Amino acid sequence: MRSLQLILVVFVLLSYVPPARSGLNIYIRRIFDTCWLLKGVCREKCTDDEIYNILCGTNFLCCISPKDMPTLFVK
């Protein structure tokens, strides 16, 4: 009887599946979370060395490096 309980406990522990992160993998997500011709990244807040240029969707900012900004020609 004791071995039956032990076997049941082992089966219960083996049947447990830890939760995994679902959704797109990191490489596909990186492609869809980019902006500005794949030079920028969509984030809620830009880091100190990035600047905000346009919006990504409705609530994210397109953060890009200042060297990737286009030059503005002024007459």
PDB file of N, CA, C and O in Angstrom:
ATOM      1  N   MET A   1       0.827  -1.194   0.000  1.00  0.00           N
ATOM      2  CA  MET A   1       0.000   0.000   0.000  1.00  0.00           C
ATOM      3  C   MET A   1       0.872   1.258   0.000  1.00  0.00           C
ATOM      4  O   MET A   1       0.555   2.260  -0.642  1.00  0.00           O
ATOM      5  N   ARG A   2       1.967   1.172   0.733  1.00  0.00           N
ATOM      6  CA  ARG A   2       2.854   2.330   0.800  1.00  0.00           C
ATOM      7  C   ARG A   2       3.491   2.615  -0.565  1.00  0.00           C
ATOM      8  O   ARG A   2       3.655   3.774  -0.944  1.00  0.00           O
ATOM      9  N   SER A   3       3.840   1.584  -1.281  1.00  0.00           N
ATOM     10  CA  SER A   3       4.451   1.787  -2.594  1.00  0.00           C
ATOM     11  C   SER A   3       3.434   2.354  -3.589  1.00  0.00           C
ATOM     12  O   SER A   3       3.813   3.096  -4.495  1.00  0.00           O
ATOM     13  N   LEU A   4       2.162   2.021  -3.436  1.00  0.00           N
ATOM     14  CA  LEU A   4       1.127   2.572  -4.304  1.00  0.00           C
ATOM     15  C   LEU A   4       0.999   4.080  -4.094  1.00  0.00           C
ATOM     16  O   LEU A   4       0.855   4.835  -5.055  1.00  0.00           O
ATOM     17  N   GLN A   5       1.052   4.509  -2.846  1.00  0.00           N
ATOM     18  CA  GLN A   5       0.999   5.941  -2.562  1.00  0.00           C
ATOM     19  C   GLN A   5       2.221   6.659  -3.141  1.00  0.00           C
ATOM     20  O   GLN A   5       2.109   7.756  -3.687  1.00  0.00           O
ATOM     21  N   LEU A   6       3.369   6.033  -3.014  1.00  0.00           N
ATOM     22  CA  LEU A   6       4.585   6.620  -3.552  1.00  0.00           C
ATOM     23  C   LEU A   6       4.507   6.745  -5.074  1.00  0.00           C
ATOM     24  O   LEU A   6       4.924   7.758  -5.636  1.00  0.00           O
ATOM     25  N   ILE A   7       3.984   5.740  -5.730  1.00  0.00           N
ATOM     26  CA  ILE A   7       3.833   5.775  -7.186  1.00  0.00           C
ATOM     27  C   ILE A   7       2.857   6.871  -7.599  1.00  0.00           C
ATOM     28  O   ILE A   7       3.105   7.576  -8.577  1.00  0.00           O
ATOM     29  N   LEU A   8       1.754   7.027  -6.873  1.00  0.00           N
ATOM     30  CA  LEU A   8       0.789   8.079  -7.184  1.00  0.00           C
ATOM     31  C   LEU A   8       1.405   9.471  -7.016  1.00  0.00           C
ATOM     32  O   LEU A   8       1.175  10.361  -7.835  1.00  0.00           O
ATOM     33  N   VAL A   9       2.180   9.648  -5.961  1.00  0.00           N
ATOM     34  CA  VAL A   9       2.833  10.939  -5.736  1.00  0.00           C
ATOM     35  C   VAL A   9       3.823  11.235  -6.861  1.00  0.00           C
ATOM     36  O   VAL A   9       3.904  12.367  -7.338  1.00  0.00           O
ATOM     37  N   VAL A  10       4.567  10.229  -7.279  1.00  0.00           N
ATOM     38  CA  VAL A  10       5.529  10.416  -8.367  1.00  0.00           C
ATOM     39  C   VAL A  10       4.808  10.781  -9.659  1.00  0.00           C
ATOM     40  O   VAL A  10       5.260  11.670 -10.381  1.00  0.00           O
ATOM     41  N   PHE A  11       3.706  10.120  -9.964  1.00  0.00           N
ATOM     42  CA  PHE A  11       2.948  10.436 -11.178  1.00  0.00           C
ATOM     43  C   PHE A  11       2.364  11.845 -11.135  1.00  0.00           C
ATOM     44  O   PHE A  11       2.347  12.545 -12.148  1.00  0.00           O
ATOM     45  N   VAL A  12       1.889  12.256  -9.973  1.00  0.00           N
ATOM     46  CA  VAL A  12       1.345  13.611  -9.848  1.00  0.00           C
ATOM     47  C   VAL A  12       2.450  14.641 -10.065  1.00  0.00           C
ATOM     48  O   VAL A  12       2.238  15.641 -10.752  1.00  0.00           O
ATOM     49  N   LEU A  13       3.621  14.407  -9.487  1.00  0.00           N
ATOM     50  CA  LEU A  13       4.727  15.347  -9.657  1.00  0.00           C
ATOM     51  C   LEU A  13       5.243  15.361 -11.093  1.00  0.00           C
ATOM     52  O   LEU A  13       5.641  16.415 -11.591  1.00  0.00           O
ATOM     53  N   LEU A  14       5.244  14.234 -11.752  1.00  0.00           N
ATOM     54  CA  LEU A  14       5.702  14.181 -13.135  1.00  0.00           C
ATOM     55  C   LEU A  14       4.697  14.785 -14.108  1.00  0.00           C
ATOM     56  O   LEU A  14       5.075  15.244 -15.185  1.00  0.00           O
ATOM     57  N   SER A  15       3.434  14.787 -13.739  1.00  0.00           N
ATOM     58  CA  SER A  15       2.421  15.335 -14.639  1.00  0.00           C
ATOM     59  C   SER A  15       2.334  16.855 -14.560  1.00  0.00           C
ATOM     60  O   SER A  15       1.663  17.477 -15.383  1.00  0.00           O
ATOM     61  N   TYR A  16       3.000  17.459 -13.586  1.00  0.00           N
ATOM     62  CA  TYR A  16       2.985  18.910 -13.457  1.00  0.00           C
ATOM     63  C   TYR A  16       3.792  19.533 -14.584  1.00  0.00           C
ATOM     64  O   TYR A  16       4.954  19.184 -14.791  1.00  0.00           O
ATOM     65  N   VAL A  17       3.175  20.449 -15.305  1.00  0.00           N
ATOM     66  CA  VAL A  17       3.845  21.159 -16.388  1.00  0.00           C
ATOM     67  C   VAL A  17       4.009  22.606 -15.948  1.00  0.00           C
ATOM     68  O   VAL A  17       3.017  23.303 -15.737  1.00  0.00           O
ATOM     69  N   PRO A  18       5.239  23.063 -15.807  1.00  0.00           N
ATOM     70  CA  PRO A  18       5.426  24.450 -15.386  1.00  0.00           C
ATOM     71  C   PRO A  18       4.930  25.406 -16.459  1.00  0.00           C
ATOM     72  O   PRO A  18       5.022  25.102 -17.648  1.00  0.00           O
ATOM     73  N   PRO A  19       4.410  26.552 -16.056  1.00  0.00           N
ATOM     74  CA  PRO A  19       3.908  27.510 -17.042  1.00  0.00           C
ATOM     75  C   PRO A  19       5.053  28.051 -17.892  1.00  0.00           C
ATOM     76  O   PRO A  19       6.131  28.365 -17.386  1.00  0.00           O
ATOM     77  N   ALA A  20       4.800  28.149 -19.165  1.00  0.00           N
ATOM     78  CA  ALA A  20       5.806  28.665 -20.094  1.00  0.00           C
ATOM     79  C   ALA A  20       5.314  29.974 -20.684  1.00  0.00           C
ATOM     80  O   ALA A  20       4.116  30.258 -20.685  1.00  0.00           O
ATOM     81  N   ARG A  21       6.213  30.737 -21.165  1.00  0.00           N
ATOM     82  CA  ARG A  21       5.849  31.999 -21.792  1.00  0.00           C
ATOM     83  C   ARG A  21       5.271  31.698 -23.164  1.00  0.00           C
ATOM     84  O   ARG A  21       5.921  31.074 -24.003  1.00  0.00           O
ATOM     85  N   SER A  22       4.069  32.139 -23.377  1.00  0.00           N
ATOM     86  CA  SER A  22       3.427  31.867 -24.658  1.00  0.00           C
ATOM     87  C   SER A  22       3.580  33.069 -25.573  1.00  0.00           C
ATOM     88  O   SER A  22       3.960  34.155 -25.135  1.00  0.00           O
ATOM     89  N   GLY A  23       3.291  32.871 -26.802  1.00  0.00           N
ATOM     90  CA  GLY A  23       3.356  33.962 -27.759  1.00  0.00           C
ATOM     91  C   GLY A  23       4.485  33.773 -28.739  1.00  0.00           C
ATOM     92  O   GLY A  23       5.067  32.693 -28.848  1.00  0.00           O
ATOM     93  N   LEU A  24       4.783  34.836 -29.448  1.00  0.00           N
ATOM     94  CA  LEU A  24       5.823  34.795 -30.467  1.00  0.00           C
ATOM     95  C   LEU A  24       7.198  34.670 -29.828  1.00  0.00           C
ATOM     96  O   LEU A  24       7.425  35.154 -28.720  1.00  0.00           O
ATOM     97  N   ASN A  25       8.100  34.026 -30.528  1.00  0.00           N
ATOM     98  CA  ASN A  25       9.442  33.948 -29.973  1.00  0.00           C
ATOM     99  C   ASN A  25      10.140  35.292 -30.101  1.00  0.00           C
ATOM    100  O   ASN A  25       9.629  36.205 -30.749  1.00  0.00           O
ATOM    101  N   ILE A  26      11.295  35.410 -29.489  1.00  0.00           N
ATOM    102  CA  ILE A  26      11.949  36.712 -29.357  1.00  0.00           C
ATOM    103  C   ILE A  26      12.378  37.291 -30.702  1.00  0.00           C
ATOM    104  O   ILE A  26      12.372  38.511 -30.862  1.00  0.00           O
ATOM    105  N   TYR A  27      12.748  36.461 -31.667  1.00  0.00           N
ATOM    106  CA  TYR A  27      13.208  36.978 -32.951  1.00  0.00           C
ATOM    107  C   TYR A  27      12.050  37.545 -33.767  1.00  0.00           C
ATOM    108  O   TYR A  27      12.187  38.598 -34.389  1.00  0.00           O
ATOM    109  N   ILE A  28      10.919  36.859 -33.768  1.00  0.00           N
ATOM    110  CA  ILE A  28       9.755  37.365 -34.494  1.00  0.00           C
ATOM    111  C   ILE A  28       9.210  38.609 -33.807  1.00  0.00           C
ATOM    112  O   ILE A  28       8.815  39.562 -34.478  1.00  0.00           O
ATOM    113  N   ARG A  29       9.185  38.612 -32.476  1.00  0.00           N
ATOM    114  CA  ARG A  29       8.691  39.774 -31.744  1.00  0.00           C
ATOM    115  C   ARG A  29       9.572  40.991 -32.000  1.00  0.00           C
ATOM    116  O   ARG A  29       9.062  42.109 -32.073  1.00  0.00           O
ATOM    117  N   ARG A  30      10.876  40.800 -32.138  1.00  0.00           N
ATOM    118  CA  ARG A  30      11.782  41.918 -32.389  1.00  0.00           C
ATOM    119  C   ARG A  30      11.493  42.571 -33.738  1.00  0.00           C
ATOM    120  O   ARG A  30      11.604  43.790 -33.873  1.00  0.00           O
ATOM    121  N   ILE A  31      11.122  41.769 -34.735  1.00  0.00           N
ATOM    122  CA  ILE A  31      10.806  42.324 -36.052  1.00  0.00           C
ATOM    123  C   ILE A  31       9.530  43.154 -35.993  1.00  0.00           C
ATOM    124  O   ILE A  31       9.466  44.230 -36.587  1.00  0.00           O
ATOM    125  N   PHE A  32       8.505  42.663 -35.277  1.00  0.00           N
ATOM    126  CA  PHE A  32       7.241  43.382 -35.217  1.00  0.00           C
ATOM    127  C   PHE A  32       7.279  44.553 -34.253  1.00  0.00           C
ATOM    128  O   PHE A  32       6.431  45.441 -34.350  1.00  0.00           O
ATOM    129  N   ASP A  33       8.228  44.593 -33.324  1.00  0.00           N
ATOM    130  CA  ASP A  33       8.335  45.686 -32.373  1.00  0.00           C
ATOM    131  C   ASP A  33       9.315  46.761 -32.830  1.00  0.00           C
ATOM    132  O   ASP A  33       9.730  47.598 -32.029  1.00  0.00           O
ATOM    133  N   THR A  34       9.683  46.750 -34.086  1.00  0.00           N
ATOM    134  CA  THR A  34      10.601  47.766 -34.576  1.00  0.00           C
ATOM    135  C   THR A  34       9.837  48.825 -35.359  1.00  0.00           C
ATOM    136  O   THR A  34       8.697  48.617 -35.776  1.00  0.00           O
ATOM    137  N   CYS A  35      10.479  49.938 -35.542  1.00  0.00           N
ATOM    138  CA  CYS A  35       9.879  51.036 -36.289  1.00  0.00           C
ATOM    139  C   CYS A  35      10.994  51.774 -37.011  1.00  0.00           C
ATOM    140  O   CYS A  35      12.169  51.450 -36.841  1.00  0.00           O
ATOM    141  N   TRP A  36      10.637  52.744 -37.797  1.00  0.00           N
ATOM    142  CA  TRP A  36      11.565  53.606 -38.509  1.00  0.00           C
ATOM    143  C   TRP A  36      12.547  52.782 -39.333  1.00  0.00           C
ATOM    144  O   TRP A  36      13.762  52.883 -39.164  1.00  0.00           O
ATOM    145  N   LEU A  37      11.997  51.966 -40.225  1.00  0.00           N
ATOM    146  CA  LEU A  37      12.783  51.122 -41.127  1.00  0.00           C
ATOM    147  C   LEU A  37      13.740  50.198 -40.373  1.00  0.00           C
ATOM    148  O   LEU A  37      14.903  50.051 -40.750  1.00  0.00           O
ATOM    149  N   LEU A  38      13.243  49.587 -39.318  1.00  0.00           N
ATOM    150  CA  LEU A  38      13.978  48.637 -38.471  1.00  0.00           C
ATOM    151  C   LEU A  38      15.149  49.265 -37.724  1.00  0.00           C
ATOM    152  O   LEU A  38      16.002  48.543 -37.206  1.00  0.00           O
ATOM    153  N   LYS A  39      15.210  50.597 -37.656  1.00  0.00           N
ATOM    154  CA  LYS A  39      16.281  51.258 -36.912  1.00  0.00           C
ATOM    155  C   LYS A  39      15.847  51.629 -35.503  1.00  0.00           C
ATOM    156  O   LYS A  39      16.695  51.848 -34.638  1.00  0.00           O
ATOM    157  N   GLY A  40      14.551  51.705 -35.257  1.00  0.00           N
ATOM    158  CA  GLY A  40      14.047  52.083 -33.950  1.00  0.00           C
ATOM    159  C   GLY A  40      13.393  50.921 -33.236  1.00  0.00           C
ATOM    160  O   GLY A  40      13.196  49.850 -33.809  1.00  0.00           O
ATOM    161  N   VAL A  41      13.057  51.150 -31.965  1.00  0.00           N
ATOM    162  CA  VAL A  41      12.425  50.136 -31.130  1.00  0.00           C
ATOM    163  C   VAL A  41      11.206  50.762 -30.470  1.00  0.00           C
ATOM    164  O   VAL A  41      11.275  51.884 -29.969  1.00  0.00           O
ATOM    165  N   CYS A  42      10.090  50.039 -30.468  1.00  0.00           N
ATOM    166  CA  CYS A  42       8.869  50.523 -29.829  1.00  0.00           C
ATOM    167  C   CYS A  42       8.942  50.232 -28.332  1.00  0.00           C
ATOM    168  O   CYS A  42       9.057  49.078 -27.919  1.00  0.00           O
ATOM    169  N   ARG A  43       8.874  51.283 -27.530  1.00  0.00           N
ATOM    170  CA  ARG A  43       8.931  51.155 -26.072  1.00  0.00           C
ATOM    171  C   ARG A  43       7.958  52.135 -25.441  1.00  0.00           C
ATOM    172  O   ARG A  43       7.465  53.058 -26.090  1.00  0.00           O
ATOM    173  N   GLU A  44       7.692  51.909 -24.142  1.00  0.00           N
ATOM    174  CA  GLU A  44       6.846  52.851 -23.409  1.00  0.00           C
ATOM    175  C   GLU A  44       7.623  54.112 -23.052  1.00  0.00           C
ATOM    176  O   GLU A  44       7.047  55.198 -22.988  1.00  0.00           O
ATOM    177  N   LYS A  45       8.936  53.974 -22.816  1.00  0.00           N
ATOM    178  CA  LYS A  45       9.772  55.120 -22.456  1.00  0.00           C
ATOM    179  C   LYS A  45      11.149  54.916 -23.076  1.00  0.00           C
ATOM    180  O   LYS A  45      11.716  53.826 -22.996  1.00  0.00           O
ATOM    181  N   CYS A  46      11.679  55.955 -23.688  1.00  0.00           N
ATOM    182  CA  CYS A  46      12.997  55.861 -24.323  1.00  0.00           C
ATOM    183  C   CYS A  46      14.095  55.955 -23.271  1.00  0.00           C
ATOM    184  O   CYS A  46      13.921  56.584 -22.227  1.00  0.00           O
ATOM    185  N   THR A  47      15.226  55.321 -23.560  1.00  0.00           N
ATOM    186  CA  THR A  47      16.371  55.428 -22.661  1.00  0.00           C
ATOM    187  C   THR A  47      17.024  56.796 -22.837  1.00  0.00           C
ATOM    188  O   THR A  47      16.623  57.580 -23.698  1.00  0.00           O
ATOM    189  N   ASP A  48      18.034  57.075 -22.015  1.00  0.00           N
ATOM    190  CA  ASP A  48      18.662  58.400 -22.037  1.00  0.00           C
ATOM    191  C   ASP A  48      19.413  58.679 -23.332  1.00  0.00           C
ATOM    192  O   ASP A  48      19.495  59.830 -23.761  1.00  0.00           O
ATOM    193  N   ASP A  49      19.959  57.647 -23.959  1.00  0.00           N
ATOM    194  CA  ASP A  49      20.734  57.865 -25.178  1.00  0.00           C
ATOM    195  C   ASP A  49      19.903  57.711 -26.447  1.00  0.00           C
ATOM    196  O   ASP A  49      20.464  57.648 -27.541  1.00  0.00           O
ATOM    197  N   GLU A  50      18.588  57.648 -26.324  1.00  0.00           N
ATOM    198  CA  GLU A  50      17.693  57.552 -27.478  1.00  0.00           C
ATOM    199  C   GLU A  50      16.756  58.753 -27.499  1.00  0.00           C
ATOM    200  O   GLU A  50      16.543  59.412 -26.481  1.00  0.00           O
ATOM    201  N   ILE A  51      16.204  59.023 -28.669  1.00  0.00           N
ATOM    202  CA  ILE A  51      15.235  60.105 -28.780  1.00  0.00           C
ATOM    203  C   ILE A  51      13.940  59.562 -29.365  1.00  0.00           C
ATOM    204  O   ILE A  51      13.930  58.559 -30.079  1.00  0.00           O
ATOM    205  N   TYR A  52      12.856  60.246 -29.048  1.00  0.00           N
ATOM    206  CA  TYR A  52      11.526  59.860 -29.513  1.00  0.00           C
ATOM    207  C   TYR A  52      11.251  60.567 -30.828  1.00  0.00           C
ATOM    208  O   TYR A  52      11.475  61.771 -30.955  1.00  0.00           O
ATOM    209  N   ASN A  53      10.763  59.813 -31.805  1.00  0.00           N
ATOM    210  CA  ASN A  53      10.499  60.417 -33.108  1.00  0.00           C
ATOM    211  C   ASN A  53       9.030  60.336 -33.479  1.00  0.00           C
ATOM    212  O   ASN A  53       8.407  61.371 -33.718  1.00  0.00           O
ATOM    213  N   ILE A  54       8.458  59.149 -33.534  1.00  0.00           N
ATOM    214  CA  ILE A  54       7.061  58.965 -33.909  1.00  0.00           C
ATOM    215  C   ILE A  54       6.417  57.996 -32.930  1.00  0.00           C
ATOM    216  O   ILE A  54       7.084  57.472 -32.037  1.00  0.00           O
ATOM    217  N   LEU A  55       5.129  57.759 -33.097  1.00  0.00           N
ATOM    218  CA  LEU A  55       4.418  56.811 -32.248  1.00  0.00           C
ATOM    219  C   LEU A  55       4.361  55.441 -32.906  1.00  0.00           C
ATOM    220  O   LEU A  55       4.277  55.326 -34.129  1.00  0.00           O
ATOM    221  N   CYS A  56       4.409  54.408 -32.077  1.00  0.00           N
ATOM    222  CA  CYS A  56       4.172  53.028 -32.524  1.00  0.00           C
ATOM    223  C   CYS A  56       2.798  52.639 -31.992  1.00  0.00           C
ATOM    224  O   CYS A  56       2.642  52.415 -30.792  1.00  0.00           O
ATOM    225  N   GLY A  57       1.834  52.557 -32.839  1.00  0.00           N
ATOM    226  CA  GLY A  57       0.487  52.245 -32.375  1.00  0.00           C
ATOM    227  C   GLY A  57      -0.094  53.435 -31.638  1.00  0.00           C
ATOM    228  O   GLY A  57       0.022  54.572 -32.094  1.00  0.00           O
ATOM    229  N   THR A  58      -0.724  53.170 -30.490  1.00  0.00           N
ATOM    230  CA  THR A  58      -1.368  54.247 -29.750  1.00  0.00           C
ATOM    231  C   THR A  58      -0.661  54.611 -28.458  1.00  0.00           C
ATOM    232  O   THR A  58      -0.814  55.733 -27.976  1.00  0.00           O
ATOM    233  N   ASN A  59       0.112  53.694 -27.879  1.00  0.00           N
ATOM    234  CA  ASN A  59       0.684  54.001 -26.572  1.00  0.00           C
ATOM    235  C   ASN A  59       2.171  53.694 -26.465  1.00  0.00           C
ATOM    236  O   ASN A  59       2.691  53.630 -25.351  1.00  0.00           O
ATOM    237  N   PHE A  60       2.871  53.504 -27.568  1.00  0.00           N
ATOM    238  CA  PHE A  60       4.305  53.256 -27.527  1.00  0.00           C
ATOM    239  C   PHE A  60       5.038  54.317 -28.339  1.00  0.00           C
ATOM    240  O   PHE A  60       4.496  54.882 -29.289  1.00  0.00           O
ATOM    241  N   LEU A  61       6.279  54.575 -27.943  1.00  0.00           N
ATOM    242  CA  LEU A  61       7.114  55.546 -28.633  1.00  0.00           C
ATOM    243  C   LEU A  61       8.120  54.820 -29.508  1.00  0.00           C
ATOM    244  O   LEU A  61       8.584  53.735 -29.160  1.00  0.00           O
ATOM    245  N   CYS A  62       8.452  55.407 -30.625  1.00  0.00           N
ATOM    246  CA  CYS A  62       9.507  54.872 -31.487  1.00  0.00           C
ATOM    247  C   CYS A  62      10.814  55.513 -31.037  1.00  0.00           C
ATOM    248  O   CYS A  62      11.067  56.681 -31.335  1.00  0.00           O
ATOM    249  N   CYS A  63      11.634  54.767 -30.330  1.00  0.00           N
ATOM    250  CA  CYS A  63      12.890  55.276 -29.789  1.00  0.00           C
ATOM    251  C   CYS A  63      14.023  54.913 -30.739  1.00  0.00           C
ATOM    252  O   CYS A  63      14.235  53.740 -31.046  1.00  0.00           O
ATOM    253  N   ILE A  64      14.751  55.930 -31.203  1.00  0.00           N
ATOM    254  CA  ILE A  64      15.854  55.680 -32.125  1.00  0.00           C
ATOM    255  C   ILE A  64      17.094  56.426 -31.660  1.00  0.00           C
ATOM    256  O   ILE A  64      17.015  57.392 -30.900  1.00  0.00           O
ATOM    257  N   SER A  65      18.214  55.965 -32.125  1.00  0.00           N
ATOM    258  CA  SER A  65      19.493  56.596 -31.823  1.00  0.00           C
ATOM    259  C   SER A  65      19.589  57.908 -32.602  1.00  0.00           C
ATOM    260  O   SER A  65      19.096  57.984 -33.728  1.00  0.00           O
ATOM    261  N   PRO A  66      20.211  58.939 -32.032  1.00  0.00           N
ATOM    262  CA  PRO A  66      20.327  60.210 -32.762  1.00  0.00           C
ATOM    263  C   PRO A  66      21.086  60.080 -34.078  1.00  0.00           C
ATOM    264  O   PRO A  66      20.829  60.848 -35.005  1.00  0.00           O
ATOM    265  N   LYS A  67      22.010  59.136 -34.185  1.00  0.00           N
ATOM    266  CA  LYS A  67      22.755  58.987 -35.440  1.00  0.00           C
ATOM    267  C   LYS A  67      21.892  58.389 -36.543  1.00  0.00           C
ATOM    268  O   LYS A  67      22.226  58.527 -37.720  1.00  0.00           O
ATOM    269  N   ASP A  68      20.791  57.728 -36.194  1.00  0.00           N
ATOM    270  CA  ASP A  68      19.893  57.152 -37.191  1.00  0.00           C
ATOM    271  C   ASP A  68      18.792  58.110 -37.623  1.00  0.00           C
ATOM    272  O   ASP A  68      18.004  57.789 -38.513  1.00  0.00           O
ATOM    273  N   MET A  69      18.732  59.279 -37.004  1.00  0.00           N
ATOM    274  CA  MET A  69      17.739  60.268 -37.402  1.00  0.00           C
ATOM    275  C   MET A  69      18.081  60.812 -38.780  1.00  0.00           C
ATOM    276  O   MET A  69      19.256  61.006 -39.092  1.00  0.00           O
ATOM    277  N   PRO A  70      17.082  61.057 -39.603  1.00  0.00           N
ATOM    278  CA  PRO A  70      17.370  61.634 -40.919  1.00  0.00           C
ATOM    279  C   PRO A  70      17.784  63.097 -40.782  1.00  0.00           C
ATOM    280  O   PRO A  70      17.350  63.795 -39.866  1.00  0.00           O
ATOM    281  N   THR A  71      18.611  63.535 -41.686  1.00  0.00           N
ATOM    282  CA  THR A  71      19.018  64.940 -41.670  1.00  0.00           C
ATOM    283  C   THR A  71      17.927  65.774 -42.326  1.00  0.00           C
ATOM    284  O   THR A  71      17.355  65.384 -43.344  1.00  0.00           O
ATOM    285  N   LEU A  72      17.653  66.908 -41.737  1.00  0.00           N
ATOM    286  CA  LEU A  72      16.635  67.808 -42.264  1.00  0.00           C
ATOM    287  C   LEU A  72      17.315  68.882 -43.101  1.00  0.00           C
ATOM    288  O   LEU A  72      18.234  69.554 -42.634  1.00  0.00           O
ATOM    289  N   PHE A  73      16.868  69.035 -44.310  1.00  0.00           N
ATOM    290  CA  PHE A  73      17.423  70.043 -45.203  1.00  0.00           C
ATOM    291  C   PHE A  73      16.562  71.295 -45.120  1.00  0.00           C
ATOM    292  O   PHE A  73      15.367  71.265 -45.414  1.00  0.00           O
ATOM    293  N   VAL A  74      17.178  72.378 -44.723  1.00  0.00           N
ATOM    294  CA  VAL A  74      16.463  73.644 -44.568  1.00  0.00           C
ATOM    295  C   VAL A  74      17.088  74.660 -45.515  1.00  0.00           C
ATOM    296  O   VAL A  74      18.311  74.780 -45.594  1.00  0.00           O
ATOM    297  N   LYS A  75      16.234  75.392 -46.234  1.00  0.00           N
ATOM    298  CA  LYS A  75      16.727  76.444 -47.134  1.00  0.00           C
ATOM    299  C   LYS A  75      16.799  77.753 -46.414  1.00  0.00           C
ATOM    300  O   LYS A  75      17.191  78.761 -47.002  1.00  0.00           O
TER     301      LYS A  75
END
